[in-house]
Amino acid sequence: MSQLAKPRREFRNINAFKDLTTYRLPPAGIVSILHRVSGAIMFLLMPFIIWMFDTSLSSELSFENFKAAFNVGLLGIPGVVWKLVALALIWAFTHHFIAGLRHLWMDVSHSVSKEFGKSSALATLSLGTLITLALGAKLFGLY
């Protein structure tokens, strides 16, 4: 009886320091992880988002204070740091939005193949990066 049985697959534990550093995550996996990271960034920075929205719409004086926070600084933190936080929010929103559209498209069209996953993930990464760079250039006054 033991001669007819198939050999069982052998599983082993991974070494996080050795194995994870050599593992190549496919583009769809990178987009999936970044989708979660961008959602977490937007959630954690929600007080900053609400402050920006409230300050920019309250009055003309508060809008000038809002602009000064990004140009000069606020609370002892230089304006460049506030701009970098805003840039992180811009990236988080654009990536989360585009990756969400990708997931919706896959759900609606049932296009779940390895080729489509790779091409749509690369399109998501490149489009999110391009939009972030364009809006970041505007934020930092390059145009």
C-alpha positions, 0 to 999 in steps of 0.5 A: 500500500505504501508503494502506491501512495504519492509522495507528499509535498514538502513544505518548509518555513521561510526565513524572513531575512534571507527569503523575502529579500530575494523574492520578486513580487509581480507588478500586480502584487506591488499594486495591491500592496500600494493600494492598501498603503495609499488607503492607510495614508489617506486614513491616517492623514484625514485630520490634515485633509480636513484642516486643509479643506476647512482652512482653504474655504473659511475666509480669505484671511484663512486662505492666505494663512493656508498658503503661508503654511505651504510657503513659509511654514507652520508650527515650526515646521518648514513649508517644504515639509508641509508640501511633501505631506501634501505630495504624499496625499496626492500620490495616495489619492491618485494611486488609490483611485487608479488602482480602484478603477483597475479593480472595478474593471476586473470585476465588471469585465471578468478580465482576470488573466496573468497578462492583463494583471501585469499590463494593468498593474504597470499602467496603474503604476506609471499613470499614478506616477505621472499624475503625481509628478505633474501635480507635484510640479504644480505644488512646488511651483515649477509651472 
